[in-house]
Amino acid sequence: MSILLLIAGGVFAVVKLTQSHKPGTTARNAPSSTTTTVANTGPFTGVYRADFGKGATFADAPIPGVPPSTDTYAVRSVCGTAGCAATASHLSGETTFAPAMVFDEVGGRWLGVAIGLDKCQGAPAEIWEVFTLQPGPGGAFTGEFTATTSNNCVGKHTVTFTRTGDVDLNSLPDPAALPPRVVSPAEALRGSYHEKRTFRIGRITQETDYAVTTHCLRTGDRCMSFFHAPSGAVEPLVFGDGNWALNTESDTVCPGRNTPMHVKKTGQYPLPQPPQDPIALLSGQGKQEQTQSCSVNVDFDETFTRTGD
């Protein structure tokens, strides 16, 4: 029996996040210096203009139709014996989707991870939004913003936060009341990995060299590990309950036939025991289901072997 499996990593080109349906937002209760009753203190406090660069993939390829953009945030920060944290509210703009964000100072950078809602490949999706910011001259913060989903959609922007005025501190939650950030064991999945997927029909193999960074909600219970390769191939794994899950669907063409097909991939990858830091080997099993002209259901075994930082 001849089986046409879609295994070429590059065919799963990333898809830009859809924003056309999202109506333009206006500043909602935008704080200003005229309403401020408490003095602005803390290293990351005020109203900030967030200037985003052009959209790109994780392989630094430009994403057509995603020009530079500007959003506005209100931010309130505090520092204590456990470190610095900040609460933020998205006031205006169409680049990001999460209405609120919490930043923690981790290793000299301000890290914020939140989940927004939008569409990926035409279906509702959780958007994992991540800011990594470094303090810069004049009180500005510069860094990177990424948005990823469990179904291969991805976007990356440079970003600069520039302070434009004071914020009404009473309009934001008190960051001093936040519980401590929880470090998830999933954060040990980072660096460079060699992936090998072996299909159980015909022992066909697929191998790809990936880089991965894991970003977790500050509660530590859920994380996104987004594997990406220079070719544009990606493999998003979402962590929860001690396990990573693969769950992607896409419409593409049958290799060798140039006819339409639908591909669904699912998989489970348990957290190695005992815990490792970094994780040297992640193993799991999954299933690939193809419909239409290349119809086949096949199980596979998959390993990710760490090759470097």
C-alpha positions, -999 to 999 in steps of 0.1 A, spaced: 0 0 0 14 34 -10 10 60 18 16 97 13 24 112 47 29 149 51 62 150 70 82 179 55 86 203 83 86 234 62 51 229 48 37 239 81 45 276 74 33 298 102 1 318 97 -2 354 108 -26 361 136 -59 375 122 -67 410 135 -90 423 107 -121 413 127 -110 431 158 -126 466 160 -103 495 167 -102 501 204 -103 534 221 -87 542 255 -110 528 282 -108 550 312 -73 562 302 -56 575 333 -41 609 332 -21 632 355 -53 652 362 -69 622 380 -38 609 398 -42 611 436 -13 590 446 23 598 436 37 576 409 66 555 423 83 523 412 106 516 383 78 508 358 49 531 366 29 554 344 10 556 311 32 541 283 31 542 245 40 508 232 56 511 197 57 477 179 79 470 149 68 451 118 55 416 123 79 387 117 80 349 121 103 333 147 127 327 117 127 365 112 109 363 79 86 394 74 48 387 78 30 405 49 3 429 60 16 434 95 30 470 97 44 488 127 17 497 152 11 515 185 -8 505 216 -12 522 250 -7 507 285 -12 518 321 13 503 344 18 502 382 49 487 397 64 480 432 96 465 445 101 446 477 122 419 493 109 393 468 117 415 438 97 438 415 63 433 399 38 454 379 2 453 369 -8 466 336 -40 474 316 -42 476 279 -59 510 271 -59 512 234 -45 497 201 -50 465 181 -17 447 184 -24 428 216 -54 409 228 -51 403 265 -69 432 284 -45 429 314 -9 418 320 13 412 351 50 418 347 77 403 370 114 413 370 132 381 362 170 381 357 171 419 351 142 418 325 105 425 329 86 394 318 49 394 312 28 364 300 -9 365 294 -35 348 273 -58 367 249 -85 355 225 -85 358 188 -87 335 157 -60 312 143 -67 297 108 -103 308 111 -110 291 145 -112 307 180 -79 304 197 -59 313 229 -32 337 220 -1 333 242 13 369 245 47 374 260 66 406 266 104 406 275 116 441 283 149 457 293 152 490 310 167 516 287 177 553 286 152 579 296 129 555 315 120 536 283 118 498 281 128 479 249 125 443 239 103 418 222 67 408 220 56 374 207 21 359 201 17 322 196 -11 297 195 -14 259 199 -23 257 162 9 271 145 0 308 143 28 331 154 39 367 154 69 385 167 76 422 170 103 445 185 87 468 210 95 500 229 76 513 259 79 551 263 64 568 293 40 596 283 25 606 317 14 596 352 -12 570 359 -40 569 384 -27 542 407 -62 535 420 -72 524 385 -49 493 386 -46 464 410 -19 468 437 11 447 426 22 444 462 -9 422 468 1 397 441 11 362 451 47 353 443 55 341 408 56 303 406 85 288 386 71 259 365 92 227 359 82 231 323 106 261 320 134 236 319 124 228 283 146 254 266 175 256 241 182 237 209 167 202 203 168 176 176 134 162 170 128 128 156 93 115 147 89 79 137 56 69 121 45 34 129 36 26 93 66 19 72 89 33 100 90 66 81 110 92 100 110 130 102 138 149 118 141 186 125 164 208 145 145 233 166 150 260 191 125 264 219 117 288 248 90 279 273 69 308 287 45 301 316 17 320 333 29 333 366 8 307 384 31 281 368 2 258 359 1 264 321 29 270 297 36 274 259 67 256 245 70 269 209 95 249 189 106 267 158 132 261 130 150 283 105 129 267 77 97 281 92 86 248 107 70 250 141 57 227 167 37 242 196 34 222 228 11 234 256 20 223 291 -5 215 318 -11 189 345 24 175 342 21 169 304 28 187 271 0 184 245 2 188 207 -30 197 190 -28 212 155 -50 212 124 -44 227 90 -56 226 54 -28 219 29 -21 199 -3 -13 162 -6 24 158 -15 30 145 -50 -7 150 -60 -12 187 -54 -48 180 -42 -64 194 -10 -61 176 23 -68 183 60 -42 173 86 -48 169 123 -19 161 147 -23 152 184 3 141 209 11 137 246 46 143 261 49 137 299 72 157 321 104 136 326 108 121 361 127 129 381 126 166 370 156 178 349 169 213 344 174 216 315 154 188 301 178 165 281 152 143 265 114 147 260 95 117 246 59 111 236 35 95 213 9 110 189 -14 105 159 -15 121 125 -49 120 107 -51 130 70 -84 133 51 -95 137 15 -70 128 -12 -42 115 12 -64 98 37 -45 80 64 -45 76 102 -11 68 116 5 67 151 40 80 158 67 81 184 85 114 189 117 125 208 133 159 214 170 155 223 187 186 237 217 197 216 227 230 232 216 263 247 
